[in-house]
């Protein structure tokens, strides 16, 4: 009897142990490897993870069948086509999919004026996710030629609420992977589309907060400029293809930091100490408070994404936003202009003097001649010319007619009276309502082959 009881007890004990182990594995690992989304985002790496990975780490994931060490699926998104082998064929990391540069931009309107290079809408983002074969637990690695094409991809996914644990930037890009002697291929992956959607991500309320953190609309940008409550970094060269050269009032010019370079010779990022010193050496003062609001902008929000990533992910600032409409939107809203290009430029750069109510040359203080109402928009709140400094009409403008044609191309709404935050509100609604505007079925394979885009 004792022998029987012992055997029965032993079997019960073994059964209990097997059940306990199975439960532990299920809770800890899920069905496809670990996932940062299983944790409380307030106490996890959802908003605070090391997003920069080395080529050695990525190589280990490639060798592991495009899975991380804890079993999560990996999708490598290639953002540029470069021939490293000098054989007239583009080189890709094995298993990577292609997302051409323009595939993460869309013509959208924050209210007063449209812009062709805005953040993707929720519906278009869903298409990208599905065409890339991304799922909830996928770790996405952005690569390509080191630069803003990579960081524009990272910023887009960050904006739409992906955990920092699940979106990575390959340090040094595909160039560093190739130079490390690792095998590259001329053929990108043929993608098996997923049915994953933005609405499948958790933490709706936190993702809604992420919208306003990561992206600054025209309405919010004007508020910050008027209130002087943000450090604004201008990643614009001062000249360019816009009809108006200049910078947003109160912003610090930092294009020279980009010219000196954020990268080492091998394409990897410089250290935080080196980058911070570069900003200081160029006279760009970043706040001491790591939680202070910082806004970056450039001409089309592409280069700004590189500054965004560097300031947030490498220098460790927690409250960074990118002015998505950028200088192209800002100049599209300029409500006044000079009828005499040569007279305006002859006197140098000018700005609006609120005290006198006149536009004056910055060097001499003399009044700028022939400034007339350009009729861009009837709401004076959006007259961005009065919130701009170092203004100079670009000689390429040529005539008032050409300036007005440029304004017309930007689809200005002259009677707009809203708060200029339409895109952010639309995208928050998309998150909270589960992306109901999209049917939700898997999208066909439009991005798998060479030359396509996921």
Beta strands, then each sheet from edge to edge (+ up, - down):
strand 1: 52-53
strand 2: 74-78
strand 3: 92-93
strand 4: 96-98
strand 5: 106-109
strand 6: 114-118
strand 7: 139-143
strand 8: 167-170
strand 9: 184-185
strand 10: 215-216
strand 11: 231-234
strand 12: 244-248
strand 13: 252-253
strand 14: 294-297
strand 15: 320-323
strand 16: 336-338
strand 17: 350-353
strand 18: 358-361
strand 19: 371-373
strand 20: 388-393
sheet 1: 1+ 8+ 7+ 2+ 4+
sheet 2: 3+ 9-
sheet 3: 5+ 6-
sheet 4: 10+ 15+ 14+ 11+ 13+
sheet 5: 12+ 20-
sheet 6: 16+ 19-
sheet 7: 17+ 18-
end
